[in-house]
Amino acid sequence: MELTDKLKDSVRISKKKRADTRLVIALGVFGLLIFLMAAWPRFTDWRAQRQVASAQAEGREFVDQLTAPIQALKSVLTDGQVQELALRALENPEQLDDLSAYITGRESRIRSVQVFGLDAYQLDPSTLGENGLALYDMILSVLEGSRSLLQMHYLFQPPRMFDAVAVRANDELRGVLLVEIDPAYVLTGLQPRLNALPFLRLTQYNGREPLSVLGSFGDASRFGNQPERIPVPGSLLRVEYPGQQRVELIGGGKALVMALVGLLCLAASSVLFRSNKQWALEQKIEAAQQARKTASPTDLEADDETPRIAPSEPRAG
């Protein structure tokens, strides 16, 4: 049974009275407005929530594009054959060429290969080149049990990319394998999907130093002052995009109460409207009956009389 039918059965309206038509219309309009005031903000919130979710999904999708080659590189460097050749190079530096040849055969965009033993703590960073301090920090991170993070070094022009992994024998740390990679290995062919996001950029975290921007896509004017950042696993890289702030216009509980009130008002208006129609019909019937009661007997007989037609006489032949 519909709500209006239930209300009609539960509400008794006097046959001698009817609801003011203006009141019925006002009640219906009020109910409709209340319902829309609850439904529209919730619909807007739902759309905003979907927009935020889509933007975050596009950001994560771009992170996945970057993560794939980085993880592939680390898989090569931690491969069993590479680890064995690295151990040999630690024991005999003349074996370094074999290690380098094997690694570059697996990935041609690896430019140089170096190995460092457990005594790397005693290294003078200046002997490692212009970016000696950064390389020394990467080596120590691995020796101290931390995972080294792929990173760009901007002391060079053009910048260079480096990564380092631990060299192990039977799970025992024996040294560090450090490689330089062509930045194009990670950065070439990036195609972020920008449907929900107006702008996206790839940066590198540099500690106390200003961050480095490796690439940007979309309309930079819409970046904003409070971007969201997603770190790229295994690296110092980060994906940044405009902050997705969502303000809930109306709470779910409040919207539900308002919607119910609006529906009740609409149902009540419908009941009153139908009752008014019934009242008008009953008024017409009652008026007709009253007219018949007040009419004179002569009028009633006249109304009831039906004209009679005399039978025609047969014609003479």
Beta strands, then each sheet from edge to edge (+ up, - down):
strand 1: 110-117
strand 2: 151-153
strand 3: 160-169
strand 4: 172-181
strand 5: 199-204
strand 6: 212-218
strand 7: 228-231
strand 8: 237-241
sheet 1: 1+ 4- 3+ 2-
sheet 2: 6+ 5- 8+ 7-
end
